[in-house]
Amino acid sequence: MILWTAFTYLLFVLYFWLFSRHRLIVKVSEEEFAIIAKAEEELN
């Protein structure tokens, strides 16, 4: 049981380290608006 818990914990840590950390960072509103404006310009 302890091995499964450690394995699951390790999977979550790896997932966060490889993927989520880039998406979970909260940006200030000015940065978010700039990103949205840039994406809208690329669409037009």
C-alpha positions as CSV (number, residue, x, y, z in Angstrom):
1,M,0.0,0.0,0.0
2,I,2.8,2.4,0.9
3,L,4.5,1.7,-2.5
4,W,1.3,2.6,-4.4
5,T,1.0,5.8,-2.4
6,A,4.6,6.8,-3.1
7,F,4.2,5.8,-6.8
8,T,1.0,7.9,-7.1
9,Y,2.7,10.9,-5.4
10,L,5.7,10.6,-7.7
11,L,3.4,10.6,-10.7
12,F,1.7,13.8,-9.5
13,V,5.0,15.5,-8.8
14,L,6.3,14.6,-12.3
15,Y,3.1,15.8,-13.9
16,F,3.3,19.1,-12.1
17,W,7.1,19.5,-12.9
18,L,6.8,18.7,-16.6
19,F,3.4,20.2,-17.5
20,S,1.3,22.0,-15.0
21,R,3.8,24.5,-13.6
22,H,3.7,26.5,-16.8
23,R,-0.1,26.7,-16.8
24,L,-0.7,27.3,-13.1
25,I,1.2,30.5,-12.8
26,V,-1.2,33.3,-12.2
27,K,-0.3,36.4,-14.2
28,V,-1.2,39.9,-13.4
29,S,-4.1,41.2,-15.4
30,E,-2.0,43.5,-17.6
31,E,0.0,40.5,-18.8
32,E,-3.1,38.5,-19.4
33,F,-4.7,41.3,-21.5
34,A,-1.5,41.6,-23.5
35,I,-1.5,37.9,-24.2
36,I,-5.1,37.9,-25.3
37,A,-4.6,41.0,-27.5
38,K,-1.6,39.4,-29.2
39,A,-3.6,36.2,-29.8
40,E,-6.5,38.2,-31.3
41,E,-4.1,40.0,-33.6
42,E,-2.7,36.7,-34.9
43,L,-6.2,35.6,-35.7
44,N,-6.9,38.7,-37.8
